[in-house]
Amino acid sequence: MSVDDAVIQNILDEEVIMYCDKENPTQVYVEYVNNKGAVVFESIDSPYFRAFLGHRYREETGTREKPEIREELDIRTEELIWSGENKVTIHKRVAGNLKNTVVYFLANDQWSSVIVRPDGWKIGRLKNVKFIRQASDEAQVLPQEGGDLLKLMRPYVNMNDDDYLLFILTLVQYFIRTSSHFATILSSGKGTGKSTLSKIIRSLVDPSKAGVSTPPQNEEALIVNLSNNYFVCYDNTAPLSEKVSNLLCASITGSRTTKRILYTTNDQAILNLHNIIVLNGISIVPAKSDLAERSLLFKLKKIKSSDRATDSSIWENFKRDKPLILGAIFTTLSKAMTVYATLERPEKLHRLADANLEMICIGQALGLTTEKVQDLITENNKNLQSEYAQGNMLVEVVMNYLSNAKKIDDTASVVYTELRDSIVGDRRFFPSAPNALSMKLNEERDALAQAGIRLHRYKKSDHNYILLEKIPKSQMTKAQKSSISKEKSEFSLES
């Protein structure tokens, strides 16, 4: 072994710890002290790590030579992967939950984090929680104590009072990582401040050089974007394709996919899709019922010309308030942890049950009752389903058909033919076969109910039957009546 090799080996032995990604064990990372005295965690291929090794080598040898480090790193990488040791979970921006600890990575030069526990929060670092700082990450400002969250955020959120409260619950829950999160949909007309609010959310939750962007319509590009980011914020969103909706839906609750590492190999990397999603645009209620059920819809109010502020003044005020807003968010999370430890679980929860429970805890930390939080979520979901039903072409076909009849009750084949033949114009959206129609109607059960239509599928004499009937007005909920009253079409659904 040469003296040069011995120097590099000694630096690696004494000053560097190597880890494998638990999800992708062939991906290796290093931990070392950088030139600013911070303990950093980076890919073994990071140019900063190579610069560190070169600099330390020249310090130890007193030369101006560039050391040969590739071979030694390759050997150590192979041995680590083969041993299966030192596997860690790698986090992006946020780790933890209300059960014990939430850690928020500030992505600054000190590599520090906000550590939130039931007894409060502090700036520090947990050795066993590894964050990766990506090239697009921007450092977050240091939070400050003493702010009132509901008062501080109000000037930047142009919504009615109930939507505002639900928005705040959603925002704070975005700082919890292990559970799923409702997608935030800001759907309003021009001049309501959608883009500005989207940028504010981005700045608070996950500041990034990428900012907000339009969603990739290419499926592979969207997968890469989702896998590389904890938080995605899409601006001026056009109606989403079915593939994009399906991907966003999967990423809300958590999904995995694979991707070839190199075109010249058959090796695959596992990509984790588990994201916070914010969409804004005009009339962008999701075209897929699964995505609609996992979303919260917020409609911003038109800003009067007399109340409109310049962008520079908005961002100047926000820059002033941001440290206090963040501090108030972490204080709220700390209080919510105390609530979580003793919370009595409600009988009914949304299908995103963990998010629902966490929002109840956050609500109580802000002085809201469990009943108030549940009412806010339920009412928002009803409004979104109403909007979804009004824009759902299959639901419209059923409503149009039942405008002249109270019900249709027959085999799936007959119902398929009757509904298909009632369509005037383009039929390409209509399911391709009776069994496909039956499954699609079942997917749209909630949207049909919101439109005042009851669906029942059953078997008789080895045949599949479908019953579609108008719900008597006396049995309708207020939301169903409201949805029907908003219909612009010329037919009536009243019994």
N, C-alpha and C positions, 0 to 999 in steps of 0.2 A: 504493500500500500504506500502510495506517495504521501509526502507531507501535505500536499494540497488536498488530497482525498481525506486525510485525517482531520484537517481543519473543518471541512464541510460536514463531515460526520459528527464532529464534536458540536458544531452549531445546531445541527438537527437534533442531536441527543439532548442537549441542554436547554435549548430555547424554543423548540417547536413541538407541538402535539398534533398528531395526524388523526383524522376521523373519517369514517365512512357514513354516507347518507343511509339511514335505515331503510328508506323507500327504494333507493337505487344504490345498492352496495358497491357498485363499481365506480361511483362518483366519490372522490376523495377531497377532503378539505383540511386546511391547516389553521392552527391558532398560534399566534406569536405576538410580541410587543412591537408596535410600529414606531416610527420616528417621533411620534407625539406622545409616546408613553402609554398608549391605549392598547388593551388586549383586543386584537381583531380576529375575526373568523372569516376566512376567504377560501375560494377554490384553490387547489394546489397549482392550477395553471394561471393564477392571477399574476399580472406583470408586477404588481406591488410586492408580492411575495418573492418573486425572482430578484427584484431590486433589493429587497431586504437581505437575501442571501449573498448577493454580490457585494453589497456594502459591508456586511459583517465580515465577509472573507477578507476584503481589503483592509479592514480595521485590524484584523488578527495577524495578517501577514505583512502589513506595511508596504504593500505593492500597489501598482495600478493595473493589475491583470484582471481579466475576466475569467472566473473559475468555470470548470466543466462540472455542472451540477445535474445534468439530465440523467446520467446513468444511475447515480445514487438515488435520486428521487424515484426513478422507475423501479428500482429494486425494492425500495421501501413501500412503494404503492402496491406492488405485486404481493409482498409479504403481508401487508395489512389486509388486503382483499382476501387472500388465501386463509388468513387466520380467522376472519369473521369477527374480529374484536373492534372495540371503540366505535360502535354504531350509535349514531345520534339522530334525533328528529331535528330537521332544519326548518326554522320558522321564518315567515316574512311579516315583519311589522308588528304582529300581535300574537301572543300565546296565552293560554290559560282560560279560566272560566270563573264563574261566581262561587264555585265550591270552595276554593281556597285562595288562589292567586291569579291576577291578571298582570301580564308583563307587556308593556308597549315600548317598542324599539324606537328611539329617537333618531337613529341613523346619522348621528353627528360624529365629529372627529374623535370624541372621547368614547365612542361606541357604547354610550350609556342608554339606560332604559328607565321608564317609569314603572315602579313595582307597586301594585295596588293590592292591599290586603284589608280584612275587615277593620283593622285598627287605623287605617289611613293609607296614604301613599307617599313615596319618596323617590328620589332619583338615585339610581345605583346600577348594579349588575348582578345577575344570578349566573354562577359558573355553569350550571347544568342546563341552561336555556340558550340555545345557539341560534342567533339571527344571522342571516346573510344580507349584506347590503348590496343591492343591485345598482348598475350604472345609472338607471333612471331615478333612483330614490333621492329625494331631497331631505335634508335635515329638518326635523320638527323643532319648533321653538320650545324653550323651557316653560312648562306650565307654572302658573302662579295660584296661590290659594286666595280665597276670599271673594270669589265671584258668585253671582246668582245666575244659574244657567238659564232659567226661563226668561229672566229679564234681559240678559246679555244677548241671547240669540233672536229675540223678537224682532228687532229692526231689520234683520236680514231674511226673514221668512214671511212671505206675503200670502198667508193663508188664513182661513177662518180659525176660531179658537180651538175647536175640537181637532181639526186636522193638524194644527200647530202642536198640540199636546202629543198626538200620536207620532208626529214627525220627530219630536225630541226623544221620545222613547226609542224609536227606531235608530236614531243617530247614536245614542249612548250604547245601545245593544251592538252596534257595529264595532265596538272596542272589545268585544268578547269573541274569542276565536273558535273554540271547539264545536260550537253549535252552528246550526244553519241560520240564515238571515233572510227576512223578507226582501225582495227586490223593491227598490223605491222607484216609482214611476211619477215623474213630474209632467203631467199632460195638460197643457193649457195653450191658449192662443198667443199671438205676438204681444210683446210689450208687458209680459208678466214677470220677467226676471228669472226665467227657468235656467238659462245658461249661467248666470251669475250665482244662483243658489247651488247649482251643480259644482261649480268651481270652489265654492265655500266648503261644501261637504268634502270634496277631494282634499282641500287644504287642511281640514281638521283631521280626517281619518288617515289619509295616506298621501302626504304631499309628494308630488312626482314631477320630474321634468316633462313627462309625457302629457301631463294635464288631462284635459278631457278630449275625446276624439269621437269620430263616427265609428260604429261597430263594423268590423270586417264582415263582409258578406260571404267570403270564402271560408268554408268550414275548417280547413287546416289552419289558416291564419288565425281564426277565432280561437281554436284549441290552444295554439301557442300563446296567444295573448292572455287567455284565461289561466293557463298553467304557470305563466311567469309572474302573475300579479295576484295579490290578495284582494285588491279593490279595483274594480273597473267602472269607469264612468263614461257613458256614451252620450254625446251631445247631438241635438237635432236628428233624433233617430227616425228613420223611415219605417213604414210597416215591416215587421220582421218576417223573414221566410220561415217555413216550418222547420227546416234544419237548424237555423239559428235559434229559434224558440226552444227546440228540444235540447240543444246544447246549454243554453242559459238555464233552463229548468233543471237539468242534471247538475249543473255547477252550483246551484243554490243549496241543494241537499247533500252534495258531495258525490263525486264520481271519479273513476280512473280510466285512463286510456293509455295507449302505448304509442311510441314514435320511434322510428328507426334512428339510431344514433348517427350512422354514416351511410351514405348510399352504397358504399363498397363493402358493408358488412351486413349480417343479419341480426346484430345485437339491437335490443330495444330498450328504451328508457321508459319508466312508468311516469306518467304525467298525472298529477293530482289536480282535479278541478273542484275547487271549493271556494266560492267567491262571494264577495259583496258586490251587488250590481245596482247601479243607478242609471236610469234611462230618462232622457227628457225629449220632448217633441210635441207636435200638435196631433192630437187624436192617435195616440200610440198604445191604446189598450191592447194587451197581447192577443194574438189571433189563435193561441192555443190555450185550452181551458186549464191544463196543468200549470202553465206559467202564470196565468191569471190568478189561480188559487194560491200561488206562492208570492204574490205581489201585494203592495199597498199603493193605492192611487191617491195622489195629492194634486189638487187643482189650485193653481195660484190665481190670485185676483188681478184684474187689470190695474196697472199703476196709473193713476191720474197724472196728467202732464204737470200739474202744479206740485205733485209729490215726487216727481222723478229726480233722482240725484245723479251726479256725474260718476262715472266709473272710478275716477281718481279719489273722490271723497268717500265712496263706499269702501274701497280697499284701504284707504288711510285709516278709517274708523275700525275696520276689521283687524288690521294689523295691530292696532292699539288694544282691541278687546280679546284677540285670539289667545294670549297666554292665560287670561282669566277664564275664558270659555273652556279651554282644555283642563285647567285645574278644577273647574266645577264639574266637568265630566268625570274626572277621576275620583273626586269626592263622592259623586253620586254612585259610581260603581262600588266604592268602598262601603257605603251605606247599604247598597243593594245586596252585598255579600252577607251582611248581618241579617237582612230580611230573608234571604235564600235559606239560611240555616234552620229557620223555624217556620217557613211558609207552609200553610195548609193548601195542598193542591186542589184546585177547582175541579168540579165534576166533569166539565166539558172544556176541552182545549182545542185550539186550531190544529190542523194536521202538522204544522211546524211547531210541535209541542214544546220543544226546548226554548225556541225563540219566544213563544207565548209566555212561558213561565218566567224567563229572564226579564221580559218587558213588564210583567206584573211586579217583580222585585224592584225594578228601576222606577216604576210608577209609584210604588209605596215609598221609596227613598225620596221622591219628589213631592210626597203628600197626597197622592191619588189612591183611591181605594181599588181593591181587586175588581169590583163590579164596574167601576168607571173605566179601567183599562180594557176589560173584556168588551164593554159596550163600544169603546172606540174602535177596537179591532173588528168586531162584528159588523158595525155600521159601515165601516170602510169597505169591508169585504162585500157587503151587499151592494154598495154603490158601484164597486168595480164589476161585480157580476152583472149588474144591470147594464152598465156600459158595454160589457162584453156581449151580452145577449142581443143588444140592439145592433151590434156590428157583425153578428154571426149569421152567415148566409144560410146554413142549414136550419138554424132556429127560425129564420125568417120564412123559409119554405114551409116548415111545419105550421107556423102561425098563419100564413096565407091560406094553406089548405084547410085549416080548422076555422077559418073565418066564415065558412058556409056550412060547417058541421060541428057538432059538439065533440065528436070523437071519431077515431078510426081504430078498429079492433079486428085484425085479420092476420093471416100468415105473413112472415117476413117478406116473402116474395110479392104478395099482393100489395103490402104497404110500400115496398120499394117501388113497384111499378106506378102506384097511384101518386106518390110524392114526386117521382122523377118526371112523370108526364104532366104534372101541374106547373113545371118550371117553364117560364117563357124566356127564351134567350139562351145564354151560355150555360151548359150543364157540366162543364169540366170539373167544377169543385165538388160535384155530387159523388158520393161513394160509388165504387165500381160494381158492387154486387150486394144482394140482400144481407149476407152475413156481415159485410163491411159496414153497411148502413146500421145494422143492429148494434155493432160495437161502437160506431161513432155516436149514435144516439145515447148510448150508455155513458160515453165520455162527456157528453154535453148535458147530462142529467140536471146538474145544478143550473146551467144556463136556461134550460127548458123550464125548470121550476120558477126561475126568476121571471120568465116571460109568461107565467101563469099556465103552464102545461105540465101535466103529470105523465110520466113514462112508466110502463110496466111491461117487462118481457117475461114470457112464460112458455111452457111446453104443453101441447095437447095432441094426443094421437101421433106422437113421434114427429110432430111439426113444431117449428119455432114460431111463436106468435108475438106480435107487438101491439100494445095498446097505447095510443096517444089520445089524451082527452084534456079539454079545458077544465081548469080548476074552478069550481064555483066561487063567485066573488066573495061569498060569505066565509069561505075557508082560506082566502088569500091573506098573506101578511101585508103589512104596510109597504114594505119594500117591493113586493110583487105588484101591488096596485100602482105604486109610484112608477115602476118600470113600464107598465102598460100605458099609463097616462102620457108617458114621454114618446110613445111610438108615433112616428110621422106617417106611417102607411095609412091607407084609406079604409082598412078593415078594422072591425072591432072584435075583441075577445070576450066581451061580457056574456055571461050565461043568460 
